[in-house]
Amino acid sequence: MIDEQVFIKRVNETLKIGNFYILDSIFLEYGNYAPMQLNMVLKYLSKSNLFLEDYICNSATFGNLWNVINTRFKDIEEEIKVIVYEKIKNIKTWNYSVENDVISIVNKMTVKMSDRDRIQQYLTYLKSFTSLEFLNNRIKDDFFRCAHLIESIKEEKSLFFVEEDNLIFDFTGESFNILIEAIREQNDNWMIHDFSFLLEYTPVGLLTKIIKDGTLRIEGSNEYPDGFFEIKIIQRILVNVDLDEENLSKDLIDRLNGFIDFNYKFYGEEMNRYVKKHGLKTKQKFIDGIGPINGGWVQTFPFVPISPLTNDYQVGILIDLLDKIPDWSDNKVEGDFLKEQSIEGQNKEIIRILNTLENWEENARYNEKFIEELINNPMLCSKLTPSIVSMIDTAMENKYIDTRMAELFVEKLEFKDTKKITYEEKQILQALVKKISDKDNMIFRVLFEDIKPHLLSTKSIFLNKDRSKFIELNDFINTDLGKYYSIIEEINEDILEYYMETFLKEIDLLQPPFREYLMGRNIKYYIKKSEIIPTQNMFIGYCHRYILREEEIIDLFAEIAALLLEDEEFSDNFCMNNIITIMLYKIYPGDNIITLDKNINYKKQINRTFLRTLFENKQFDKEKIVMNWIEYFLKNEIFVEQTASFFLLKLGSSKKTIASIYTNLIEQVAPISKKVRMKEYEFSYIYQLNEYAEWQFRSLIEMIRILLRKSYIIINPSFIEGMVRIFSELSNKELIEDMENFFIVLKPYLPVSDYDYLKNKFPI
C-alpha cells in the first residue's frame, strides 16, 4: 500500500519542477485501478498541491485525470466527487476532450436536481465555458447547450455561430419554461429595436436561426406552448421567418395571428408586409424602433482610446485624459458622419479593454486603482458609472477585489428619499448584498433607511401597455419598486430578519395593488405575525416567487385561485403550477367551483398539463384526481378537441395502456352540438406515423371511429388525404386485417366517391 505522505510529497515535487506530462501519464493508469485503490489515490491527490493550489484547474494539462474521473465516476466516493466538483468552478484552460469530460461530470452531479436548479448549477460551475462569446457546437450535452442559450439571453450576449451548422437545442418541458422566462425579461428591450439590429447584436439572431431550422425543440418536438407564442419578440421572429421566403404553414400562421396584438405598433416595418401578404385587416401602421439610418449604422467611439493599465503612471495619465474631455457631448468623427464619439462609446471601450478576466488576472491592482480614481472624481463617476459598476461586478464575482470598492461607490451615490433606481445602481447593490454578511454594514443603512420604497416609482418601461388589475412579473421587475425588492430578496435570511420591522412597515406604506403583491412575495413573514386576508394580487405575488408546497398556504389561497380561473383578464403563466397544485389538493371537480365557459384559454393550458401528466404515466398519489379533472373538462367540446389533438400528437410515443385511457375518455363524452370540430389539418400529418406498431394503428383507428360517430370530424379533402397516409402505412406493413377494419369504420361516414377512391387506391 502507498504511504500517503510519501505519495503527496512526490506529487508536489513533480508539480514544482513542472513535469506535468509525466504526472498525467501516470494518472492514465488510474483508469484500470480497482475502486478501493482508485479512491485512495484520488483522496491523496485531493490533499496535494494538485488540488490545494489549483493545478488541476489547468485541465488541459491533466486531461487523463479528468477522463478517469469522468469514466470511473460511479466508482468514486461521494466526498471525493464533491471536492472535484468544486474545482470545476476554477477551471481556466481546457481542450476538446477535457471539455466533454468536465461537462459530463457536471451532468452526473446534477442529474437528480430539478431543471431550474440544474441550470443554475451549470451556469455557476461551467461559467468559464458559458462566458465564451461563441457557440461551441462540439459540445453535445443537451442540458449545457440549453443552459448556454438561456444564459446568453439573460446576459444579452450575441453568440457567434456558424450559419451552416445544425444547432440543436432540445429542452425539457421545465427548462423550456425557464427559456420563456428569459425571453420575456428581454422582450420589451428588444422590441424597440430594428430587426436587422437584433439579428446582428442580440441573441435574437440565434433564436431566429433555430426557430427557422426547426432545431429549437421540447423533448424532440417542435410543438411550442401558448406561452411561447404570447411573447411579442417570438411573434416578430416568426413574422420575419415567414417573410424570408420561408412560408410558414397555414395552421402555424393561424395560431400566430391569434396571439399578435395588432394594436401594438413596434412590431417593425416588416409587419406591414406580413399584414399585406396574408390579407389581414388592421388600421395600425407598424414602425421600426431604434435602428439603422440611410447609408449604414452610426457607430459609437470613445473620446479617449484605452489600453490595459500596467503601472500607476498609466492609471494617472488615463484619469487625466478623461478628466480633460471638454464637455462629454457627442461629437461626429471628422470625415465620417456615421461615427461619433460619445459617453456610451467611452464606457463600452473601457469595459471592452479593461474588464476582461485576462486583464483582471494580469492587472487587478491597477484596475482597482483606476476604479477608485473614477469614484473619487465626481464628474467622472457620473459619466462612467456603467464602467465602474461593470468592472466592480466582474472583479467581485471572480474574487479579484473585495467589497470595499463597491461600498465606496455606493457611499458616493445619493439614495436619500430617491424615487428612482438605475440599472447600474441595482446591479451594484445586488452584487453587494450577496457578498456581505455583516448586518451593520453601510449597505443595509442605505437599503432600510435612505431608500423609502413607498417613494419609488411604479411606472413600467413597457410600451403601449395598459396596466391590468393584476400585477404582471415582467411589469413589476421593470419598475423602480421592483428593482428595489429584487435587491432585498438577495439579502441573507438572518440579516433580513434583523431588519424585519422596518421591512414590513415599508410594505404596509405602499399603495394597492403593490402592497398586497409584496405581501404575497413575503407571505412567510406575515403568516408569523398576523391573520391574513388573501387577495388576488397577494396570491400572484406569492406565485412570482414561490412554488406552493405548504398546506397552510394552499388553504389560504384556494378560494383566490378559483376566482382567478374564472376571470377573463387573468392569464399569468407564472401562477399556473401553483393553481394546479390547489386544484389537485383543495378544489375538486365535483364541487363545480370551476366553470367550463370562462377564461377558456387559460384552462386549456391547465388541461394540457393534466394530459401531459397522464401521458407521461408518472405514478403519484393524485393520479386519480388528474383523471377526474380531465373528465370534467371534457364536458366542454373545446376540451374534447384539445384532448383528441393531443392524442394524435402523442400516440407515436405512447404506451398501450395510456392510449387506451385516452380513447376511453373520448368515448365517454357527450355527442357534439356541432359548434366545435377537429381542425381540418389534424389528420393531414400525424406525428411518427411511419413508426407506429400494430397496436398503435388499431388505437388510432378506434379514436377516428369515436370522433366520427360523435361528429367531431369534418369530412373534407384534408381528412381524406390523412386517410390515404394511414392506409399507405398500413399497406406497407401488410396489416390487411386492420385495413379491412378501417374501411368498415369509414364507410358509414364517407361520401361514396371518397370511399370508392380509397378502396380503389388500396385494394385488398
Buried (B, 14 or more C-beta within 10 A) or exposed (E): EEEBEEBBEBBBEBBEEEEBEEBBEBBEEBBEBEEEEBBBBBBBBBBBBBBEEEBBBBBBBBBBBBBBBBEBBEBBBEEBBEBBBEBBEBBEEBEEBBBBBBBBBBBBBBEEEEBBEBBBBBBEBBBBBBEEEEBBEEBEBBBBBBBBBBBBBBEBBBBEBEEEEEBBBBBBEEBBBBBBBBBBBBBBEBBBBBBBBBBEEBBBBBBBBBBBBEBBBBEEEEEBBBBBBBBBBBBBBBBBBBBEEEEBEEBBBEBBBEBBEBEBBBBBEBBBBBBEEBEEEEEBEBEBBEBEEEEEBBEBBBBBEBEBBEEEEBBBEBBEEBEEBEEBEEBEBEEEEEBBBBBBBBBBBBBEBBBEBEBBEBBBBBBBBBBBBBBEBEEBBEBBBBBBBBBBBBBBEBEBBEBEBBBBBBEBBEBEEBEEBBEBBBBBBBBBBBBBEEBEBBBBEBBBEBBBBBBBBBEBEBEEBEEEEBBBBBBBBBBBBBBBBBBBEBBBEEBBEBBBEEBBEBBEEBEEBBBBBBBBBBBEBBBEEEEBEBBBBBBBBBBBBBEBEEEEBBEBBBBBBBBBBBBEEBBBBBBBBBBBBBBBBBBBBEEEBBEBEEBBEBBBBBBBBBBEBBBEEEEEEBBEBBBBBBBBBBEBBBBBBBBBBBBBBBBBBBEEEBBBBBBEBBEEBEEBEEEBBBBBBBBBBBBBBEEBEEEBBBBBBBBBBBBBBBBBBEBEEBBBEBBBBBBBBBBEBEBEEBBEBBBEBBEEBBEEEBBEBBBEEBEE
